[in-house]
Amino acid sequence: MFENVFIFGAGADNNFYSKVPLGNELVIEIFSHLTEVREIIKNEKDEVRKDSLYSLIYNSLKKQLFGEKKSNNYFFEWKGVVVSILKSGIEKLSEDIFPRSNDNFSIEIVVGKQLMIDKNHLEAILRSNDEDVGQFFVSLLINVYGSSITKDLRKNMVGKVENKIRNEFREIDGNYLNRLFENLETPVYFRPESVIKKYTKKFLERKIAGTQGFSDIEREIYEKYILKIFDYTVVFDELYDIILNYDLENTSPAKVLRYLHFVLTMDYTLRELEKSYWEFEEVSKNENAYYNILKQYLKSERDYIVNLNYTNFLERTLENKAKVNHIHGRVGEYMVLEDRRIIGEEEVSSIKDKKIIPNFVPQSLLKPIISVKMIERYYKGI
């Protein structure tokens, strides 16, 4: 029996290093590195770089899927899945997404159906004079509060919201409001979800491209709304079905390679994150971080740690003084799909004619256990 058991989830990594992206932010970070990893994979001749490991894994799996015949490379494109991500996220939206206060903007849409939101928050959005932001936000309001009423009434909501806003915020530029609501009223049936998707895709394209110069209101919209709309579980659930499925022969080989590219990029993104911390940050800088606190009090060899994170921050901080169990996999681990064997990166080059992938179990609704080794991790240490 262990004397103490510690369990660390995603928040522990973020507490240790504030730049660690969580959930949906991690997927967006992965999207932003897809091009870099694609170039690493394509650069097969560069044997000096450690990153050539990705070429080895990708080309080995491609050979298993296509045989000896020459085949094309297939890479993951975020624009191809973002529609399903946003569709799922929009369907899950609820009134909880909007901030409330003692001073709310409120309007009765239909009998018994109140629209309520913090007045100062709404005013800040309108005062930005950013038409894209304004249309996105009004569409978000109508989508959430009008989801249970007919399309005719939803369209009528635009007029109701417009009239109430004009009465509540008389000092807001009238020409701006004219342009904002005229554009929303153009369709025969106003489809707020279409406006939400269009703006979100436009914003993500800038974000993923590394564009600078986001305004304060854009950053607020991103943090409060876009990240909540971005349902990253769609990607991980499909990833599980495609990459970790035993029956790869009945799945499109091109799709398998695309998702392998995604998973390799996840490995790359987390490695870059770790490198940025150890190279440019003082490890002991944040004494209140969970891992540093644990290091101070960890004394017994019988202490046991369950880590749900994929990174190696915890092990390096504790300097291997404790038994750490990564039940969802980690950076530097790989799985041989044929026999579900977990290996280290130094073993990858010795595995011939088998399919190898990074060992990341998706932390989504599925939470699958995919090998005997992974099952063992649920009841004993590594």
N, C-alpha and C positions, 0 to 999 in steps of 0.2 A: 504493500500500500504506500501511496505517496503522502507525504506530510502536507504539502500544499499543491493545489492545482490552480494555474492561472490560465485564463482564456482571453485572447486578444483578437478583436475584430478589426474592421477597416479603420475605425476611428483612432485606434492606437497608432497606426502608421501616420495618420494625418496629424495627430497630437505630437508625434516625434519630429516630423518634418512637414511643415504646413503646406509645402508645394505638392504633396502627394494627392493626386486626383482621386475622387471617390466615385464609384459606380459610373454614372453617365458621363462625368467629366473624364474618367479614364478612357472610355470608348472614343470620345472626341479627341483626346490626346493620341490615341492609337491611329485614328483617321489622319491626323496631321503628320504622322511619320510613315505612312504607307509608301510614299514615293522613295524615301531614303532606303527602306528595306528592299523595295523592288530593284533598285540599282545594285544593292549588295548581292542579291540573289543572281542577278544577271551577270555579275562580274565574277565568273567562275574561275578565271585564271589567277586571281589574287590570293595565293595560298598563304601569304605572310599575315594578312589581316585575320584576326580572330573571328571577325564577322563572317568569314567564309564558311563557318559552321552552318549558316543559314542556307547557303548554296548547296552544301552537302545534303542537308535534310530535304530541301525542296526537290533537288534533282533525283535523289534516291526514291522519294515517293512518286515522282512523275514517272520514273522508270517502271516502278511496280504497277502503276495504273495503265500506262500506254505500251509497256514492253519495250523492245529494242527499236521500234520504228520511231522516226523523227516526229516530234510533236511540238506544238507551240507552248509558250508559257502563258499562264492565266493568272491574273492578279486581281485582288479584291478592289472594288471601286465603291467608295462610301455612298456616292449618289445613287447607286443601284438599290440600296437597302433603306435609305433615309425615309422614303415615302411610307414604308410599312412601320418604321420606328415611330414616325410622327402620327400616323393613323392610330396606332395602338395607344400612344400617349394622350392624344386628344380624347379618345374614347374613355380614358380613365380619369379625366379632369373632374374636379369637384369644387365646390364653393370655398373649400379650405385653402385654395391656392391664393386667394385675395386677402390682403391685410385688412384688419378691422381696428377701429378705435372708438373713443367716446364721441368722435365727430365724424360720422359716416355720411357719405353720399348715398341716398336711398331713393328708390322708385319702385312702385308697384307695377309689375309687368302685366300680370293678369291677376285676377282675384286670388289672394292668398299666396302670391309669388313675389317676394321682395328681392330686389337687387340692392346689395349693401357692400360698400367698400370705403376704406379710409379716404376721406375727402382730400387731405393734404397730398396723399399719394397720387390720386387721380389728377389733382391740379398740377403737380410737378410734371406729369406725363404730358398734359395738354400744353403747358407753358414751354415745353421743349420745342414746340413748333416743328417737330419731326413727323411728317405725314405718315411715313411707314410705321413708326412706333405707335402713333395715334390710331391708325386703322387696325394694326395688330391687336392693340389693347381693347378697343371697342368690340372687335370680332371675338376676342377671348371672353369678354363679358357676356356677349349674346350667346356664344356657344355654350357656356356653362349654365347660365340662367335660363336659356331658351331650349335646352336639350330635350325637355319633356313636352314641348308644345309644337303645334303644327308649323309648317314652313311659312304660311301666310302670316301667322302671329309673330314668328321670328323676324320676318321682314318688317312688320309694323313696329317691332321693338327698336329698330334703328331710329325711326322717327321719335319714339318716346324718349329714348336716351338722348337724342340730339336736343329736343325741346327742354329737357330737364337740365342738361349741361349748359345750354344758353342762358337759362334762368338763374342757375347757381353761380356761374362764372361769367358774368357780364363783361368783365374786363379782358377776357381772352379774345384775341384777334378774330373778328367775325369772318374775315376772308379765309383764314386758315380753317375755321370750322366748316365753312361752305365747301371748301375743297375736300376736306376729310369726309364729310357725310355724303357729298354728291358721288364720290367714287364708290362708296359702300352701297349706294342705292341703285347703281347702274344695272346689276343683274336682275332678271325677271324674278328669280328667287335668290335672295342673298344667302350665300353659303359661307358662313364665317370660318368653317374649317379650311376652306380653300385659301382664304386670306392668311390664316395662321400658318399653314404649311408653306406658302410662298415666302412670307417674311422670314420664317425660321430657316428655311433652306438658304435664303439670301444671306442671312447673318452667319450661318455655319460656314458657308463658302468663304467668307472673309476671315472668320476665326481660324479655320483649318489651313488657309493659305498663309497664316501668320501676319495678316494685315494689322497695322497699328492704327491708332487714332480713334478708338471707340469713345464716344461721348459718355458722360456720367450716366445719362438716362439709358443709353444702350447697354452699358454694363449692368445696370440695375434690372433691366428687362431680361438680360441673359441669366443673371443669378436667380431672380425670383420666379421666372416663368419658362424660359427656353429649356433650362436644365430639368425642369419638372415635366415638360412635355416630351423630352427626349427619353423614350422608353428603351433603354439599352438592353433589357432582358430579351428583346426580340432577336438581337444579334447573337447573344450567348446561347439562347435556346436552339436556334437554327444551327449554330456552330456544333453543339452537342450532337444533334441529329445527323449532321453531315460528316464531321471529322471523327467523332468518337464512336460512330456506328460500326458494328461488326460487318455489316453488309455493304461495304464500300463498292462492290462490283455492280450493284444496282443503283448507284448514285452517279450522276454526271461527273466524270473525272475532272472536267474543267471547274466545276463547282467545288470539288474537294480541294483542288490546288488553290483556288481563290481564298477559301477559308483557312488553308494552311498559311498562306501569305498573311492573313489577318492575325493568326495566332503567333507567327514568328515576329510580327510587328509588335504584338503585345509584349513578347519577351524583350524585344529591343527597347521599347518604351520604358519598361520597368528597369532595365539595365542602365539606361541613360539617367533615369531618376536617381538610382543608387549612386552612380558615378558623380552626379552633380552635387550630391550631399557630401560624400567622402572627400571630394577634391576641393570643394569651395566653401564648405561650412565647418565650423568647429564642432566636433562630435559632442563635446561636453557642454556646449553653449546653453542648451535648455535643460537645466537640472530638474525641472518639473515635468519633463516628458516621461510618459509611462515607463519606457524602457530604461531610462537612466535611474528612475526611482527604484525599479526592480533590481537593477544592478547593485544598488547600495544595500539592499536588504536580503538579497539572495545568498543564503549561507549553506543550505542543506543540499546534498547530492540527490536527495529524494524529492526535490521539488520538480514538478512536471508542468510544462507549458504547452497549451494548445494554441496554435497561431492560424487564424483564418486568412492571413495576408499572404501575398505571393512574393514579397520582398525578403531580403536577407538583413534588413536593418536590425532585427532583434538579435540574431546570432552574433553579428559583428559587435554589437554593443555589449552583449553579455560575455563576449570573448570565449564562447563555447563552455561556459561554466554550468550550463543547465541543459536538460534534455528538452528539445523543442520539436513539437509534432506539427508539421504542415499538412493538415488534412485536406487541403484543396490544391496541393502542389506548390511549386515555387520556381523562382528563377534559377536556372542551372540544372534543372531536372528534366528528363525526357522520357517518353513512354514508347516502348516497342509495341505497336498495336496488335501484332499477331499473338503474342503471349501475355500482353498487358504487364510487361516487365518494366520497372522503373530503373533508369540508368542515369549516371552523371554525364556531363557534356564531354568529358575526356574519353568516354566509351563509345560515343556516337560513331566515330570513324571506323571502329572495329566491327560494327554491325553491318552485315552484307545481306542484300536482297530481302530486306524487311522494311516495313513502313514505320517511320519514327516521327513523333510530333512533340512539341513542348508539353510538359505535364502541368496543364492548368485545368482544373475542374471548374466549370462555370459556377460562380456564386449567384445563381438566379433561382427561380422557383424549382428547378429540377434537382439541384444539389446531388448529382449522382455519385455512386461509388463505382469506380470503373476498373478496379483490379484487386487481386488478392492483397497486394501490398497496401493499397489504399484502405481496404477493409481493416487490415491489421492496425492501421493508424488510429482507428476509432477506439481501440481498447488497449493499446500499449504504445510505447515510444518507438521511435525510428530505430 
